[in-house]
């Protein structure tokens, strides 16, 4: 197999994994699969990460993601905390 084919497969796998995270987060259902809303949310995240609150948001979101992966590993369903909407 040629090097470009290997790199293309790696990139494809990476993109599929990222798409899986979007689905796993529940964003697809919560937005009615509205691509503009999903992209807008991702752009909002990028703005937040580039702001002076970026390190705080990164740490908060990383911890929440770790907890979700752990819950999934245990067979539990990770949930969105109602009191945390819009805080980060």
C-alpha positions in Angstrom: 0.0 0.0 0.0 1.3 3.5 -0.8 2.1 6.0 1.8 -0.7 8.4 0.6 -3.2 5.6 1.0 -2.1 4.9 4.5 -2.3 8.6 5.4 -5.7 8.9 3.8 -7.0 5.9 5.8 -5.6 7.4 9.0 -7.3 10.7 8.3 -10.6 9.0 7.5 -10.5 7.0 10.7 -9.7 10.2 12.7 -12.7 12.0 11.1 -15.0 9.1 11.8 -13.9 9.0 15.4 -14.5 12.8 15.8 -18.0 12.4 14.2 -18.7 9.6 16.6 -17.9 11.9 19.5 -20.5 14.4 18.2 -23.1 11.6 18.1 -22.1 10.2 21.4 -22.5 13.6 23.1 -26.1 13.7 22.1 -25.6 16.9 20.1 -27.1 15.4 17.0 -30.4 14.6 18.7 -30.5 17.8 20.7 -30.1 20.0 17.6 -32.4 17.9 15.4 -29.3 17.1 13.2 -29.1 20.8 12.3 -25.6 21.2 10.8 -25.6 25.0 11.2 -26.3 24.7 14.9 -23.7 22.0 15.4 -21.1 24.1 13.6 -22.1 27.2 15.5 -21.6 25.3 18.8 -18.2 24.1 17.7 -17.2 27.6 16.7 -18.4 28.9 20.1 -16.2 26.3 21.7 -13.2 27.5 19.6 -13.9 31.1 20.6 -14.1 30.1 24.3 -10.8 28.2 24.1 -9.2 31.3 22.5 -10.5 33.5 25.3 -9.0 34.3 28.7 -11.3 31.6 30.0 -9.7 29.0 27.6 -7.7 27.1 30.2 -10.6 26.9 32.6 -13.0 25.7 29.8 -10.4 23.1 28.6 -9.9 21.7 32.1 -13.7 21.6 32.8 -14.5 20.0 29.4 -11.7 17.5 29.7 -12.9 16.4 33.1 -16.5 16.1 31.9 -15.3 14.0 28.9 -13.2 11.7 31.2 -16.3 11.2 33.4 -18.4 10.4 30.3 -15.9 7.8 29.0 -15.6 6.3 32.5 -19.4 6.1 32.8 -19.7 4.5 29.3 -17.0 2.0 30.3 -19.0 1.0 33.3 -22.1 0.6 31.2 -23.8 3.8 32.5 -25.3 6.5 30.4 -23.5 9.9 30.8 -26.0 12.7 31.3 -26.0 16.4 30.9 -26.3 18.2 34.2 -29.3 20.6 34.0 -27.6 23.2 36.2 -24.5 23.5 34.1 -25.9 24.7 30.8 -24.2 27.9 29.7 -21.7 28.1 32.6 -18.6 27.4 30.6 
